[in-house]
């Protein structure tokens, strides 16, 4: 067995409890903050709330599954679990990315000089979009229930390599690992442009506008850096089983460490770059917040 593979397997496994705790706590704080009064009337906050919920779903399930592999316990081993658990890991990753795309689109609309575009940025529309997208992503990923199968001979959960399976994975690559980052960069760039050029249409002061721009650029940059490399390697292996060598699996484990950080790092980015978010976070631990929260 490759030494590189063995080392990366152990390192990735032992890091999972840390990532599990960070994923749960960071996303719980984010959910609490986005549900607080300052964010309730923000359409963008609704997308970030959904994004955070899907992040917590993935962080809890993926870290648990990876940690159990250290003890030779594979969640997906079994005819039923092979279909269900792979879908559980795939669905929140795709749904969270789609929510991030709509969050950047919402910021782009809300900062636009066009009244028609700004009218799109409402809480009601955001909630309708979130429900609709959640259902559509589920339908889009439903072929995963038949793409994976339980190999009785080798006692492993595998994927078919026929034309239908390859087409499914190819579509996912195009939609979520190519088109998704492109749209995020496009809408993010337009948001920064609108904030700088059309400041009169934004109902915040100049300092807050700068904070929003920094939060947006930082999150987009970190998100793409952490997720795209892993996504490319993952789907390359899904499309071409011949490259599933031990060294490639070791590289996948290495990239997965950074990939999983994306599902809780947004909380720290918001605390560092967003004054309103940071203030609301500190209120959680103050006596004043505990007095006001029952109301």
N, C-alpha and C positions, 0 to 999 in steps of 0.2 A: 504493500500500500504506500502511496506517495506520502512523504513526510510533510510536504506543503499542505496536502489535503487534510492530513490528521491534525496538524497544528491549527489550521483555520477552522476545522470542525469543532475542536475543543474551545478555541477562543470565542467563536460565535455562540456556542452553547452556554458558556459560563457568563457571558455578557447579557444573556436573555433576562435573568431576574432583575438586573438593573434597568434594562429597557422596559420591562413590564411595569415596574413601579413608576418610572418616569412617565410612561405612556398613560397610565391610569391617573396619576396625580395631576400632571400637566393638563390633560384634557378635561378632567373634572373641574379644575380651576377655570379653564377657558369657558366651559359650559355655564358655570356659575356667573362669570363676568358677562358673557353675551346675553344672559337672561336678566341681567340687572337693568335698572331703570334707564341709565344713559344710552343703552343700546337697543331698547325695545322698539323705538321708532325708526331704527336704521334698517333699510332693506339689505344693505351689505352685511350687516351683523347676522341676519337670518341665514345667509349663505355660509358665513363663517361658523355659525352654530351647527348647521348640518355637516359641514366639513369636519368640525371637531368631533361630532358624534361618530362619524364613520372612521375617523382616525383612532378613536378609542376602541372601536370594535376590532379593527385590525391589530392594533398594538397588543391587546389582551389575548387574542387567539393565536397570532403568529408567534409571539414570544413564548407562550405556553407550549406550542407544538415543537418549536425548535429546542427548547430546554429539555423536553421529554426524550428527544432523540439521543441525548447523552446517555440515557439509561436504556437505549434500544427499544423505546416505546414510540411507535409510529401511529399517530392519530388516524391517518388515512388508510391503515391496513384493515381491509374488510370490504365486502361487496357494497354495502350501503355507505359506509363512511368514506370510501374512495370518491364517491360522487358528491356527497354533501359537504365534506370538510374542505375539499379543494374549491368549491364554489364559495364557501364562507370566507376563505382567504382571498379569493379573487374579487368578490363583489365590493367590499368596502374600499379596496385600493382604487378601483375604477370610479366608484361613486364619489369618493373624496376629491379626486382630481377634477371631475366634472363640476363639482361644487366650487372649486377654486377658479375654474374658468368663468363660471357665472358671477362669482364675486368680483373678479377683475372687470368683467363686462359691466356689472352694475356700477362700479366706481367710474368706469369710462363714461357711462350715460349720465351719472349724477354730476360729473364735472364738466359736461358738455355745454356749449353755448346755445344749443338747440333746446327749446322748451319741450318739444315732442320727445326727445331722448331723455330729458330730465324727468318727464312724467312717467317713464318706465320704472324709475327707481322708487318703488313703493313697497311697503311691507306686504300688502295684499298680493301683488304680483309675484313677489319673491316667494311667498309660501305656496302659491299655485305652481310656480316653476319647480320648486323643490319636490313637491309631491309627484308632479308629472315626470320629472327626470328620474326620481327614485324608481318609479314603475318601469320607465323605458329602459333604464340600465339593467334592471332585473330581467326584462324580456330579451335584451340584447345578449346577455351573458347566459341565458338559459341553455344554449347548446352545450355548455360545459358539463351538464349532467350526462350527456352522451359521448362527449369527447374523451372523458376519462373512463377507464375500465379496470376491473380487478383481474390481474393475471394470476390464475390459479396455479400455474406451473412454477413461476418464480416467487409467488406470494408477495407481489408488490402492486402498488397502484401506478398504472402507466397511462399513456395517451396514445390514441390511434395515430397512425401516420398516413392515413388516406387523404384524398383530395379535399374532402369536406373538413376534416380536422385542420389541415394546413391552411385552408381558406379562412377558417374561423380565427386562427391565431394571427394570420396575416392582417385581417381586418382590425383586430385588437391593437396590433402594432401601429397601424396607420392612424387609427382614431385616437388612441390614448397615449402613445409614446412618440408620436410625430406631430399630429394635428393639435393635440392638447397643449404641449409646450409652445407651439407656434402661436396659438390663440392667446395663451397666457402672456407671452411676450408682446404680442400685438396690442392687446387691450391695456396691458400695463404701461406700455410706452405711450399710448394715446392718453391715458389718465394723467401721466406726468406732464405731457404736453398741454393738456387742457387746464390743469391746475396752474401751470406757469403763465399761460396766455390769457385765460378767462377767469382770473381771480375774483372778478366782480360777481360771478355766478355761484361762487362757493360761499356758504354761510359760516365759514370759520375764519379765524384770523390767520395772518401770514405764518405764524409759528406753527399752528396746527396743520396748515397745508403742507409745510415742510415735513412734519412728522408723518403725515399720511403718505407722502411721496417716499420717504425713507422706509417706512414699513412695507409698502408695496414692492419697491425695488429689492429690498433685502429678502423678503419672503420668496419672491419669484426666483431670484438668483439661487438661493439655497435649495429651494424645491427642485429645480432642474438639475443642479449639480448632484444632489443626493439620489434622485430617482431615475433619471434617464439611463445612466450606465448599467444599472441593475436590470432595468426593463429590456434593454437591448440584448444583454447576455441571456436573460431568462427566455425570451421568445426565440432567440437563435437556437437554443437547445431544444425548445419545443418543436421548432420547424425541422431541425436537422439532428436526429438522434446520434449521428456519428460523431458529433463534437461533445458528447457528454462524457468526456474523459475526466479522470480524477483531478487533473490540474485545472480544467475548466470549472469543475464543481467547486474547487477551492477558491477560484476567483469569484465565483458566484456567492460563496459564503462571505468573502471579504466585502464585496459590494453590498450584500444584504445587511451587513452591520450598519453601513451608512444609510442605506435605503430605509431601514426601520427608524433611524433617527428623525426622518422627515415627519413621522407621525406624532411627534411630541415637541419638536424644536420650535414650532410656530409660537408656542406659549412664551418661550424665552425671548424670541425676537420681538414679540409684541411688548413685553415688559421693558425691554431695553430701548425700543424706538418709539413707543406710543405713550405719551404722557397721560392721556385719559384712561387708557387701559391699565397702566401702572398704578394710577391713583385708585382705580376701582379694585385692583388686586389687593392693595394695602388695606383698603376698607374692610376686607373680609376678616382681618385680624384685629380690628379696632373695636372698642367698646361701643362706639357710636353706631357702627354698622349692626351690631347685635341688637341694639335697642330699636332701630328703624326696621329691621328685616321682618318682624311679625306683621307690621302693617302692610 
